[in-house]
Amino acid sequence: MGGSRWRGRLGPAVAIAPGARVDKFEIFFDLVFVFSFFIIVRTTAMEISGRSLLHGLLVLAVLWWCWVIHSVVAARVRLGEGFVPVLMVVGMAALFCFALSLPQAFGDPRRTAAGPMVVAVSYLVIRAVHLLLYWHIAKEKSGERRLLLKYSPEVVVSTLLLLAAALVPPYVDDMGRAAMLRDALWVATVLLQYGSGLVAGAWGWTVTSAEHWTERYDLILIIALGESIISVGVGGNLLGQPVTAATVAAASCGIVFTAALWWAHYDVIGPAARIAQHEALGRPRVALARDAYAYLYLVMIAGIITFALGAEEVVRQISDPHVSLAAPAHGPGVPLLFGGVIGYFCGNMLFQARTLHTLSWTRVGVVVVLAAAIPAGAQLPALATLALLTVICVGLVAVEVVVMADARKALRSYVFQERTSHEAHEVAYRAAWHEPEGGGGARRGDAGRGRGPLCR
């Protein structure tokens, strides 16, 4: 009774419309993911090793699966309407606690038991919020609640695996075996999550608005790209060092090559994939949304996180007054920097192949060039290495602007026509606000002139 009264005052959940766009609350929710990406990079950067990279990727995979389920729910109901924002704030708090506890998730099992427990419990709360909300909106279709129970085992088992990763290792005498057991439980969690999405096929996923779905993922990819900029600035401690020509050059290179990576996806590939998502219907639309966005975006984001780590290492050497600018770049920075960009482009090529069924020779070429440049980058000074990467990425953009000129022009023209048509429709709708009293649009004009119940 109390819950019904609470929902009645705040308003009901509102379904997503076919032409829906991302609302402001969804962007507000993404702030927690900004912090989560930051924590993953900062934690991994404290001691870069093969195992720490594995841990960072495992945490990213579990976090991303939460994002995928979140986007599936957001594809059914408007997260900023009715009582839904209240429920989602609970999920935000749990996700924030999840991120806060990540630095202790793979620490000494005998000293950091509380951290892994918070990870597991926070994960359970996040998934429970999504499951509860989906359970509420599933009543729209007959029998969907019963079928929704098929996904419950994945939630239960993945939570139990994370709990086991927190509780069991402290009781293993051998520290090496304890760490291996914990890592194996995390790997099992990731395999269960993504395997369940493949086994279940397209069932249970609904993409009512292709525009909303693609925009949602495009925004989170931009957030991840922003992490590389943060790594160049804050991670490289540019703010804590005197401004020099080298630090200005390093900061500029970081912005330019990140912008080139943005351009490589959002200039042609992203808009064309959005159109392909619109054209697909039924199960093919859902399968495309799952494969291209839910799964392959993870590959691109993992690449971004990796090259953000490398950028931080390289820029730290540039900004360190005790390190000569002529000294060759050392440490894992160069392999991580170039390897992460290679991973980003490989993920982008897979995304292009899945959505557009094409493969650009320019992308294959830039991956080969980046791989060949790693030994040279390790011999060059750190600033020259960063400049080399920037030149390669900008060179790709310049070549594609020339080579793909006709296709790019046609695509941009189509996108511009679509945008102006949408804007014209909005202008026509709002023109009714200015119609004279007694006209056909008088009632709509009341809303436009602020004659709602709060303005009387």
NORMO-V250655 format. One record per backbone hydrogen bond with DSSP energy under -0.5 kcal/mol. CO is the residue of the C=O (numbers start at 0). NH is the residue of the N-H. Records with the same first field share a line. If there is no record, write none. Layout:
CO = NH ; NH
This chain:
0 = 4
1 = 5
2 = 6
3 = 7
4 = 8
5 = 9
6 = 10
10 = 82
13 = 77
16 = 19
22 = 26
23 = 27
24 = 28
25 = 29
27 = 30
28 = 31 ; 32
29 = 33
30 = 34
31 = 35
32 = 36
33 = 37
34 = 38
35 = 39
36 = 40
37 = 41
38 = 42
39 = 43
40 = 44
41 = 45
42 = 45
43 = 46
48 = 52
49 = 53
50 = 54
51 = 55
52 = 56
53 = 57
54 = 58
55 = 59
56 = 60
57 = 61
58 = 62
59 = 63
60 = 64
61 = 65
62 = 66
63 = 67
64 = 68
65 = 69
66 = 70
67 = 71
68 = 72
69 = 73
70 = 74
72 = 75 ; 76
74 = 207
75 = 15
76 = 78
77 = 80
80 = 83
82 = 85 ; 86
83 = 87
84 = 88
85 = 89
86 = 90
87 = 91
88 = 92
89 = 93
90 = 94
91 = 95
92 = 96
93 = 97
94 = 98
95 = 99
96 = 100
98 = 101
100 = 103
101 = 104 ; 105
103 = 106
107 = 110 ; 111
111 = 115
112 = 116
113 = 117
114 = 118
115 = 119
116 = 120
117 = 121
118 = 122
119 = 123
120 = 124
121 = 125
122 = 126
123 = 127
124 = 128
125 = 129
126 = 130
127 = 131
128 = 132
129 = 133
130 = 134
131 = 135
132 = 136
133 = 137
135 = 138
136 = 139
137 = 140
140 = 143
142 = 146
143 = 147
144 = 148
145 = 148
146 = 149
147 = 150
148 = 151 ; 152
150 = 153 ; 154
151 = 155
152 = 156
153 = 157
154 = 158
155 = 159
156 = 160
157 = 161
158 = 162
159 = 163
160 = 164
161 = 165
162 = 166
163 = 167 ; 168
167 = 170
168 = 171
170 = 172
172 = 174
173 = 177
174 = 178
175 = 179
176 = 180
177 = 181
178 = 182
179 = 183
180 = 184
181 = 185
182 = 186
183 = 187
184 = 188
185 = 189
186 = 190
187 = 191
188 = 192
189 = 193
190 = 194
191 = 195
192 = 196
193 = 197
194 = 198
195 = 199
199 = 202
201 = 204
205 = 207
207 = 209
208 = 212
209 = 213
210 = 214
211 = 215
212 = 216
213 = 217
214 = 218
215 = 219
216 = 220
217 = 221
218 = 222
219 = 223
220 = 224
221 = 225
222 = 226
223 = 226 ; 227
224 = 227 ; 228
225 = 229
226 = 230
227 = 231
228 = 232
229 = 233 ; 234
230 = 235
232 = 237 ; 238
233 = 236
236 = 239
237 = 240
243 = 247
244 = 248
245 = 249
246 = 250
247 = 251
248 = 252
249 = 253
250 = 254
251 = 255
252 = 256
253 = 257
254 = 258
255 = 259
256 = 260
257 = 261
258 = 262
259 = 263
260 = 264
261 = 264 ; 265
262 = 266
264 = 269
267 = 271
268 = 272
269 = 273
270 = 274
271 = 275
272 = 276
273 = 277
274 = 278
275 = 279
280 = 283 ; 284
281 = 285
282 = 286
283 = 287
284 = 288
285 = 289
286 = 290
287 = 291 ; 292
288 = 292 ; 293
289 = 294
290 = 295
292 = 296
294 = 297 ; 298
295 = 299
296 = 300
297 = 301
298 = 302
299 = 303
300 = 304
301 = 305
302 = 306
303 = 307
304 = 308
305 = 309
306 = 310
307 = 311
308 = 312
309 = 313
310 = 314
311 = 315
312 = 316
313 = 317
314 = 318
315 = 319
318 = 320
319 = 322
323 = 326
326 = 381
329 = 332
331 = 335
332 = 336
333 = 337
334 = 338
335 = 339
336 = 340
337 = 341
338 = 342
339 = 343
340 = 344
341 = 345
342 = 346
343 = 347
344 = 348
345 = 349
346 = 350
347 = 351
348 = 352
349 = 353
350 = 354
351 = 355 ; 356 ; 357
352 = 356
359 = 362 ; 363
360 = 364
361 = 365
362 = 366
363 = 367
364 = 368
365 = 369
366 = 370
367 = 371
368 = 372
369 = 373
370 = 373
371 = 375
372 = 376
373 = 377
374 = 378
375 = 378 ; 379
379 = 328
380 = 384
381 = 385
382 = 386
383 = 387
384 = 388
385 = 389
386 = 390
387 = 391
388 = 392
389 = 393
390 = 394
391 = 395
392 = 396
393 = 397
394 = 398
395 = 399
396 = 400
397 = 401
398 = 402
399 = 403
401 = 404
403 = 407
404 = 408
405 = 409
406 = 410
407 = 411
408 = 412
409 = 413
410 = 414
411 = 415
412 = 416
413 = 417
414 = 418
415 = 419
416 = 420
417 = 421
418 = 422
419 = 423
420 = 424
421 = 425
422 = 426
423 = 427
424 = 428
425 = 429
426 = 430
427 = 431
428 = 431
429 = 432
430 = 433
431 = 434
435 = 438
438 = 441
440 = 444
441 = 445
442 = 446
443 = 447
444 = 448
445 = 450
446 = 449
451 = 454
